[in-house]
Amino acid sequence: FHLGRPWLAWKAFLGWRTSWLSREVIAFTALAGATGLALLVPVAAQVAGTALSPAMRTLVAGGVILASLAAMGASAMVYIDTPRALWATPATFARFLLTAVLTGVPAWLLVAGGGPGSWWPAWFLPPALLAKLALEAQPLRQRRSRDQTALWKAARLLDGPLRGVWTARLWLGLSGAFAFPLLLLVLPAASQTSAGHAGLLAGMFVATLAGELLERWLFFTTATPPRMPGARA
């Protein structure tokens, strides 16, 4: 469906030896299968009237985790394997991984719905955001460079026409990774109620997700394509 010709989708598997796009398709197909299995196995055990063994739970959960990591890694490599200077760097993989942390942890906490004692994963968010912002800001070091490289162009965009988007991304990230975890810490009375608890976790999730969506938009918008020698910039 993404390519506009779903009846030819099976051909995406054919280039798995050389194409990261094919490997990405395989990895996400495996992730869909592993996730579906993780949902069906407990239901099947309940219908059969048997208890799901810890070994089976570990096996199913491990399959989902491995498929998730493979899908994320292949997705990052699709961009790393391009000639675009802003993407063709190990920092791309780190940014993808940190996005998984920054969106996954709030989603996990929101779905789990545990009490204050189960909120400790939220403290992964501040260091993850700081590390990710450092990677995102790398092109800005080139904004005063005399060489009009792709990184220089990205810096000029971030420091010029896209400054408002970059600022919004910054504040949304800081709100989700710092403000809401601090509110969970300093407002225990409000967070003990179901409404206050759900509201804080939902706010954390929405802020971090919105910040990461803006970051991903900037990831695509600031990456200039390579040009033929002699072409005008």
N, C-alpha and C positions, 0 to 999 in steps of 0.2 A: 504493500500500500504506500509505503514511503517513496518508492521509486515510480509510482504511478502505473506499474504493470505487475500486479500481484500474481498473475498466472505464471510469471517467470521467476518468482521469488526463490524457487528451489535451486536456481543456478548460482545463487549467492554462495553456496557451499563449495562450488567447484574450484575456487581459487585459494583454498585454505593453505596451500603450501607456500604461497608467496604474498598473499593479500591480507593485510590486517583488517580490511573491511569484511572479508569473508570470515575471518576468525572472530570478529565482533559479532557477526550474525550467529555463528555457531555458539558463542559464549552466551549471548542473550537468549537463544533458544534453550540452552541447557539451564539457564537461570529460571526461565518460565516453567520448564519441566520440574526442576527441583522445588520451586515454590509451590507448584500445584501438588506435588507429592507430599510436601510438608503439611498442606491443608487437608489432603485426603486421608493420609495414614491415621491420624487420631480419630477421624470420623468413622473410618472402616473398623478400627479397633473397638470403638464404642458400639457400633452396630453388631459386631460379632460378640460383644459381651466380654472382651478380654482387656487386660491392662497393657498399655504400651510400655515395653521394657525400657529402662534407662539407656541401654545400648542402642536400641532402635531410635530413640529420641536424639541421641548424640550423632548417630549416623545421618539421619535426615537433616538435622540442623547443620552439620558439617558440610553436607552437600550444598545447601543453600549458601553458606558462607564462601565456600570455594568457587561456586559458580558466580557469585557476586563479585569476588575479587578478579576472576578471569574476565568477566564482562567489563568491569571498570578499567582493567589494564589494557584490554584490547581496544576499548573506546579511546583511551588516551593515546595509544600507539598509532591510531588512525591519523591523529594530528601531528604527533612527533615525527612521523614518517613523511611529512610534507616538506617542501622547500621554504616554507614561510618561517622567517627568523623568529617571530614571536611564539610559534608553536613548536618548532623543532629543537626542543630543549628538555632535559629531564625535569625542569620545573613544571612542565605541563602535567606529568604524571603526579607530582606532589600536589598540584592544585586540584586535580580530580579526586585524589584520595582525601584531601582536607575538606572538599565539598561533601563527600560522603559522610565524614564525621560531623560537619556543621549542620547538615540537614537530617542525618540519620539519628543522632542522639536526641534532639527534640521530638522527632516523630516517635521514637521508641518510648520516651517518657510519656508522651501524650496518649499513646495507645495502651501502654501498660497501666497507667492510672494509679500508680502506687502512692503510698504516703511519703512524708518527708524523709524517712529513712532510706528510701529508694531513689532519691534525687541526686546521688553522688555522681552519676555520669555527666551531669550538667557542668561539672568543673573541668571536663575535657575541652569545653567550648572556648574559654578565653585563650589558652595557649594555641589552640588550633587556629583561631581567627588571627591572632598576631602573626603566626607563621605564614598564613595565607596572604595577609595584607602585605607582608614583606615581599612575597613573590610577585604579587600583582603590581606593586609599586616599582619593581625593577626597571621598567622602561623609563620612568621619570628621571633616572640618573643620567639619561642621554639627552635631556631636553635642551641643554646648552652645548651639545656637541656640534662641531663644525661639519661633521660627516653626516649627510642626509640619508642615514640608513633606515631600515624598517623600524628599528627600535626608536630612533629619533622621531619618525613620523607618528608612532604610537604615543610617544611622550607628548608631542604637540597636540594630539587629539585629546589626551587625558587632561592636559593643562589648558586646553582651549575649548573647542565646541562641546566636548563631552565632560567638562568639569562638573556640571550639575548632576549628571548620572553617576559619576565617580563619587561625588560627595554623598549622594543619596545611598549608594552602595555602602559607603563607609559608615554612615550613621545607622543604617539598618543592621549591619553586621555587629556594630558595637552594642546596639540595643539588645539584639538577640543573644549575644555571647556574654555580655557583662551585666546589663541592666536587669534583665529578667532573672538570671541566677542570683543576683544580689537581693532582688525582691523576695525570692524564695527563702533567702537566708534571714532577712531582717523583718519580714512580715509573717512570722509563723502562725499568728492567730488567724489572719485572713486566709492563709493557704490551707489551714486545717479544714475549712468548709469545702464542700464539694464544688460549689460555684467558684470560689476563689482559687482553689487548686486547679480546676480545669481552665480558668481564665488565664492564669499565669503561664501554664504550660502551652496553651494555644497561642498566646502572645509571643512566647519564645519561638515556637515553631514558625509562625507567620513571618516574624521579623527576619529570622535566619534564612528562611526559604526565599523571601523577597530579595534579600541582599545577595544571595547566591544566583538568583535568576538575573539580576542586574550585572553581576560579575561575569556570568556566562555570555550575556549580550555584549559586554565590552570585550570579552575574549575574542568574539567573532568580528566585531566592528573595527577594532584597532589593528587587526592583522592585515597588513597590506600584501597583495599578491606579488610574487617575483615578476620582474619585467625583463624583456629581451635586452641585450646590450645595445646601448644607444637610444633606447626608448625614452620618451619624455616622462618625468616623474609626475 
